[in-house]
Amino acid sequence: MIILDQTTKRYQGGHEALRSVSLQVEKGEMVFLTGHSGAGKSTLLKLITRIEVPTSGQIRVNGHLLNRMPKRQVPFYRRDIGMVFQNHQLLMDRTVFDNVALPLRVSGAHPDDMQRRVRAALDKVGLLKREKYYPQMLSGGEQQRVGIARAVVNRPTILLADEPTGNLDPLLSREVMNLFAEFNRVGTTVMIASHDLGLIARMPYRVLTLREGSLVRSSAIEGLRNG
Ligand SMILES: Nc1ncnc2c1ncn2[C@@H]1O[C@H](COP(=O)(O)OP(=O)(O)OP(=O)(O)O)[C@@H](O)[C@H]1O
């Protein structure tokens, strides 16, 4: 579960990226996070991954109070969170297998275990036959799916994505969103920051909307659908 309680984030220089945001995402829920460019979506995801810390207010994730988490505990905490980026941030000189294996190498997994888990993750995103390919040999949609496999290889309970369909055409965007929905169906909590209102409106999930750092709406999307 993700809980923000009157969370404010002011960056150095004084810009208030988030203003007293309170929200709760239930365990096993899938939500979209939307808002204009600069509204604070990435900042919110960075607070949840503990890349940034709030200036005031609290964040609690899976029972951990992030404000008070000692630095040495952060890598362990992050193993339970998968992160997907718009530009997927794959290593272009490594194979698909090695890219997906990266988080397991960092956490010191046993080689046998690594192989099994990388293949399981690639299987889930439909890329089992591409493990020996290099990223540039794949389409944009496939590259994004490698990024998703890497994010889930540690079997995180929370999956976060920052504009994961930003570079994809509508069909591939839909495929990628459906993939997130599949991970959600088996129990993963999913939060996706996205500008793609058309796509979001077609999916049955709660939408959190930020405007200039404030949460302006947290609702089901009936209005959007009917409108
Ligand atoms: N490290 C930083 N230092 C100072 N200001 C920052 C920093 N990171 C973000 N900001 C500012 O905070 C505000 C919110 O940024 P953020 O990246 O969270 O927005 P966003 O909603 O994700 O935008 P986009 O959709 O364009 O990615 C912006 O005004 C941005 O310029």
The ligand as an ORCA input file, in Angstrom:
! r2SCAN-3c Opt
* xyz 0 1
  N      15.805     18.180     -9.443
  C      15.024     19.261     -9.603
  N      15.416     20.474     -9.180
  C      14.618     21.560     -9.313
  N      13.385     21.539     -9.859
  C      12.936     20.345    -10.308
  C      13.720     19.158    -10.211
  N      12.999     18.130    -10.738
  C      11.829     18.660    -11.142
  N      11.783     19.981    -10.888
  C      10.665     20.898    -11.156
  O       9.515     20.425    -10.456
  C       8.333     20.535    -11.253
  C       7.674     19.176    -11.396
  O       8.500     18.359    -12.192
  P       8.137     16.856    -12.548
  O       9.255     16.305    -13.358
  O       7.753     16.140    -11.312
  O       6.823     17.067    -13.442
  P       6.059     16.058    -14.420
  O       4.604     16.212    -14.127
  O       6.641     14.696    -14.293
  O       6.404     16.679    -15.837
  P       6.598     15.941    -17.263
  O       5.266     15.396    -17.646
  O       7.052     17.060    -18.150
  O       7.649     14.884    -17.050
  C       8.779     21.164    -12.575
  O       8.535     22.546    -12.514
  C      10.257     20.880    -12.628
  O      10.950     21.878    -13.356
*
